[in-house]
Amino acid sequence: MKKSAALPVALICLGSVWFLKSTALLPNTTTLLSLLLAVSGVLLLIVDGFNKSTLVTSPMLVYAGAAVYLYDNFVLRLSHVMSLGMVLIGLLMLIARSDQIPERSVRWRSLPQDQEKQP
């Protein structure tokens, strides 16, 4: 029986991050968070497709990433970031109410209980 590879993989990951941080090649934590939020918004739109749900959540994730970055660099104050976010989410929610925008895809919804039991 082989042992788990979790410890060697964790050591490799932690050592790599430590090396990148000590050589100043790794951006600061706020920049990484901003990038992760923006990338997750784009990936959500790609994976789930364009629908009522992703019309609101994807741009808001991208906005959250931009807002964290701008706030960290003191370009915008917190009240500016929050108020712009409220306006953006309100506009997106109004646009999502349109009948021309498709509902969320059926493939991600759970099956009704009577269909789950069938082979």
N, C-alpha and C positions, 0 to 999 in steps of 0.2 A: 504494500500500500504506500503510495507516494504522499509525502507531507504537503501541506498547503503552500502555495507560492505567495501568499499574502505578505509575509514578512519581507522577503527579498524585493518584491515589487514596491512595498511601502518605503524600504530603505533607498531604493533607486530614485523614487519620486522625491522623497524628502532631501536626499543628497543633491539632486538636480536643482531643486528650488533653492536650496541653501547656496549652491555654487552660483546660480544666476543672480541671487540677491547680493552675495558678497562681491561679485564682480560688477555690480550696478547695471547688469543687462536686463534685469526684471523690473518692469515699471512698478510704481508704488501701488498700494492696495486699492486706492480709490480709482485709479485708472483701470486696473484689472476688473474691478466691479462694474465700472461703466461699460467696458468692452463686453463683458459677459452678458449684461442686461441687453445691450443693443444687438449682439449676435443672437441671443435667445429669441428676441422679437422677430428677427429676420428668419431664423430657422423654424419658428412656429408657423409663420406664414407659408413657408415652403412645404413643411410636413403636413399641416392640416388643410392647406389650400385657402382660397379666399371665401369667406362666409361671414355671417353676422358676428360670430364670436371673435374670429381673428381680425376683423375690421377694427375692433375696439382694443383687444389685448396686444396685438403686435405693435401698432404705433405707440401704445402707452409704454411698452417695455423699452422701445427705442428712445422715447422721450425721457423715461426714467434714467436711462444710461447717460443721455446728454445732460440732463438736469444735475445728476450727481457730479459729473465732470465739471460743469460750469459753476456749480456751487462750491466745489472744492478749490477751484482756481479763483474764487472771489469775483467772478464776472457778474453773477446774479446773487441777490439776497434770497433767503429762504422764502420770504413772502412772495417774491416774484416767481420763483420756481413753482410754488404751490398754486398760486392763482392762475398761472399759465396752464398748469396741468389740469386744473378744474375746468377751464374753458375748453381745452383740447378734448378731454374725455366727454364733456357734454356734447360737443359738436359730433364726435364720433358715434355717440349713442343715438343722437338724432338721425344721423345718416344711416345707421344700422337698422333703423325702423322701416326703411324703404322695402317695398315688395320686390324690387329688382335685385336685391342682394339675397343670395341663397342662404337657406338655413344651414346649420352645422351638418356635416356629412353623417350618414347613417352608420358608417363603419366604426365610428368611435363610440356610439351609444351601446349600452348593454342590451343584450337580448331579453325579451320577456321571459318570465320563468317557465312558461309552458314550452318554449322553443329550446331552452337550455337542456331539458331532459331528453329530448329526442336524439337518437344516435346519428 
